[in-house]
């Protein structure tokens, strides 16, 4: 990605940049066999750490100190022009082709990209880089954010150490120690939060640090006129390119990444950035003119390829065909060629000529950031139609979808993602790292009802609280992200490994339920999302085992079926089809795993537990994304809390055989 000018620019390193960017492009384009091309970013990290540290050390050797102002001005002059142009062009195109609802995320991501914080934004929102199907057009800026944050911190560290005579000899020790700390942080973070491990600067710094270690060692060797002459160097090029190539073709989206296996491409890149023998055929190949041509433009290629792919898919409203993907990449190559010539060469050279011109560039970046806000301002996301409210009588009468997005839509399309049950804000919904249950109790009474399951159980917390209150009972919630209550070991996409914490948490929950001896246990799970872990029969077997365990508590068990799963949130479609809600509807059978639903119903019948299927409450033959004046979904598969509350009469009616008729509120 970013390039650092240095005396006698290494031609083979330019070629290595080409390898890295081609891997990333092939991965994003879905080229068969390059399932691990995403590690090209890790190769870039090593290159950047090596060159940036070398620049700092040469500046100290030439001028007697590290000129931080000069360093940061050069970074701005080098990176800002191309990045700002990419952001501005992407915003304009996205405004034309993206659904109106997407402009909220586009605005936030564009500003984050401009200020070098896209990685922090993606980590905060829990983005899964290797699995998410609906990605923003600025997602490629995450690695630039990591690099820019590293440049800022590392330049200060190096300048501080080299300014103190007693510490200068300790630079290598400090660099190696910081790499070790970052590597350990990465391993620990992977277990706690996959997004922060992937995007966090603390968990990625060691990769740039490996390049920094190589630069420090090489600088020392040159000062002593001692060139490494170990037999390894004869084969370092072949071994290095082999490790990178193996990563490209062996790794895939299921590889725990980042993690210890990240060492494979990092060590491969390290062997290639350290100078080797002149007759090394690998380095000679990397130094050829075609490889250097691509390497010189790798920064612009990296910037432009992602919005070209994402916005092309957005424009056609579906995944790109191979031919369309090739056309989008061809357009990216043209944009990269022009962007390199104009922004990387001419504008960057202009900015370096005086001390004040980088300040002008910062002002331009700020101006673009300010312009992004009105450029992506949300239009009106409803019509003038007023829909009937979701009264109890209407809800019990069956689902009714308005023809257009009503003016009184609740929640609004813009605020749907925040329409969640209160248990999230109160910390009662367990995150991925939790291994013990926090049994949150709401209400009081002689009877107790427990809600047990994953986030698809949590979505029923609000109406169940109302039902329990009317029955003068207490509701205890035991829910955890992506962790089903059925006795099944699952894998976590977010963590990139087996979800061990889920098994421990479930075991603790069952122990507490048995000790609590509640009157009713309500089981609900996102059954449709665990297809990769087991088939319908396996799911039914695991469910039956959990029901058997719950029976030991003496509780009546209620099983609630799953709600629809969309490929992407239908709210995006609604924002572009305000006058035609039906355009955003989908056949019910395409949104649920009917075999899994049947298996759950059969288990309920076989074990004698109460079975509740909520699908008929929100779908007829097709599922609409709006019922009455209520927006059903806050994302691709969770109900809005408003919708769940609206369905409370249905839930109370279905629970009546277990709880009895709803009692009037009051003493």
C-alpha angles and dihedrals in degrees: 000000000000117000128210119208114227137166113279094009111226108247093197091054089054087053090049088056087056091054090050097049093043089054092052093047092048091050094050091045091053095239107181114253096019096092092140099047089119088082087075084088089059089053088053090052092056092047092049094048091049097048098039092051090046090053092051093049093048090049089054092048093049102039103024093244142044107265100216094182091053091047095051093044089054091049091053092046091049102044109024103066098056094038094050092048091050093050094047094048093045092051091051094049093043089053088059102043109023123090110261092247091061091065090082092061093037091056094050094044093047093055091044089052092050094052095043096251104109091112090056091048093051092047091049092053093046096243116181104214094193098044112027113111098192105056128171120247091244099053092109089068091073093088092046088055091053091049095047092049089049092049091053097048098036096049089054092048094049093045091049095049095045091049091062113068093206091056102044094089089051096061093101092047092049092047093050091046093051090049090053093049091049092048091051089047089053093053092046093045092051089062093047106036126001096197094052090046091052100041104023118112090216092059096043101041092088090065091058087039091059088059089046092054090052091051093050092048092047092048090053092048091051092049089054092043088236116137115194109253104180119142088245091074091064089063100026094103095051093044092046097050089043092057092048092047092049089052090051095054104029103041120076142161092292094056111109097249133210094023140101090313088065084079089074098069092030093056089043091054091045092056089052100047093051107085114258137185116308092235094055104129093210093055090044090054091048089051095057118118097250092052092047091048090056092041092053089055097038094108093054092041090053092048097048105036097070100052088042090059098038098045093044090055090046091051094054093039096230142061113296121255117236090259092050090047090053090049092050091050091047088055089049091053091053091048091047092050092051093040092052093050095047108030106022096042111024105027093039091049090049091051094051096057097081137020093241100054095074086056088056088053091052088052090051091051090050091049092052090049091053091047091052092067099063092032090062098034113144119254122217106295099200142050128240091259117116114212125205113262121253098258121176091253092052093046091051090048094063137267119312123184122204117231093235137026101274126229090235094053111153120233100017119238089250095054101037096105090060095051097101135137117275092245090079093059092044092054093244095126109079119232126219097277097053116111099171129055126249101206102206113200124206123187130355136253146119092278130061130206122192125205109205129181146056131310090300086062091047090057089067095052097098099051091041089054089056092046092049092047092053089050090050088241135129123244119215116193123207108174134147134185114268091346115123121209091226117100096260133122108226136186122241118225089194093055095034094226146061109314098238093163089062093058091049093046093048091049090052092047092052090049092052094046091052091051092045094052096204124192095234135018117197114203120199130161143167088253092169093061098060098065091117091058100049143345125252093272092050090049091052092050092050091047092051090052091054092048089052090053092048092052087067088070091059092238128141107244124221121190118203117198125229129272125231124294117213126194087237134356109290088217089081089058092047092055089060096040104044094152097045116050089168090066088067096047123104136199110271095232091059092058101051138047099244092190091056092046090051091048091053093049091050092050090050091051093045095049097038097240124141113266120207120185110193095186095091088053093064105019139049115181086317131035117232121198093226129051120185103320095330128103106222104202134048091186137350096305114005125091118234112250088242090058092047090051091049089056092055093105089055091048093047090050092050092048094048094095088058103034101026125237115328111271122223114261119253137057 
